[in-house]
C-alpha cells in the first residue's frame, strides 16, 4: 500500500514569498467581516471615506509580502508580528488623531 517514501507538505515546493503573499492577501480581508474600518468615520471629517478605508486594507494585505521578503529576525513567527506592527503603525497614529477614535 505505502511506497515507503516520506510525504511532503502541501506547500513544500512553493516559493516562500509567494506563500506569504497569498496568505497575507487572504488574511488581510478577514477584518472586513469582523470590524471594519468603516467609511462613515472618515466621511464625518469631510474625508472621502471609501478611499481612506482602502489604505487599511492595502496595509493589511501587504504584511504577507513584507514577511516574505524580510530576513531578520530569522524565525517567521517573530517576523509576522514585527512586520505587521511596522506596516500598520502609521495608520494607527492617524486613527488616533481623528476625533472619536482612540482613548477618550
N, C-alpha and C positions, 0 to 999 in steps of 0.2 A: 504494500500500500504506500509506504513512505519511501521516497528516493534516498533519504538519508542526508540530503543537502539542507543546510540551515535556511530557514525562511528569512527573507529580508523585510525590513519595514516598508510600508506602503510608499513613503516619500523618500526612501534612502537614496535613490538615484537622481532626485530632483535637485536643481541648484538651490543652495541655501537662501540666496537673496530672493529668488522667485517665490519660494515657500513663505518667507517672511512678508513679502509684499502682498501675496494672496491672502494670508491670514490677517494682515493689517487692514486690507480693504474690506474684508468680511466683518471683522470686529469693530471697525470704525463706524459702522452703521447701526450697531446694537443700541447705542444711547437714543437713537431716534424713537425706538419703541418703548423706552423707559422714562425719559425726562426731557429731552429737547437739546438745545435751547430753543426757545420759541421766538418767532419773528416779531410778535407784538411787543416784546420787551424793548426792542430797538425802535420800533415804529413810534413809540411814545416820545422818543427823543429826536424825532424827525430824521432818523437814520433809516435807510432802506433795509428793513429787517430781513427780507428774503435773501439779500446778498450778504448781509452780515452773518447770518447763520451758516452760510456755506464756508466761512473761514474756520468755524469749529469742526465741521465735517472733514474739510480738507486736511486740517492739522491731525485729527484723529486717524484718518486713513493713511497718512504718511508715516505714522510711527513705525509700522512694519518695515517700510523702506529704510528708515534710519537704523533700526535694529539690524537689518540685513547687511548694511554697508559699514557699520561701526565694528571695530575690532577690540576696543577696550571698554569695559572690562571683559575679560575672556569668557566668563560664564554668561550665557544668553539670558538666564533668569535675573541677572543683575542689570544687563543692558536694557531690557524691556522697560522696567520702571524708570531708569535713568533717562532713556530717550523720550519716554512719554512725558516725564516731568519737564525736560528741556523744550520739548515741542509745544506743550500746552501752557507753559508758564506765561508767555506774553499775552495770550488770550485771557488767562485768569486775571492778570493785572488789569486789563481793560474792563473785564466784567466787574471787578471790584470797584472801579472808578465810576461805574454807572449808578445813578440813583435807583434805589430799590433793590440793589443786588449786594451781596456780601453781608458783613456784620452790621448790625443796627446800633 
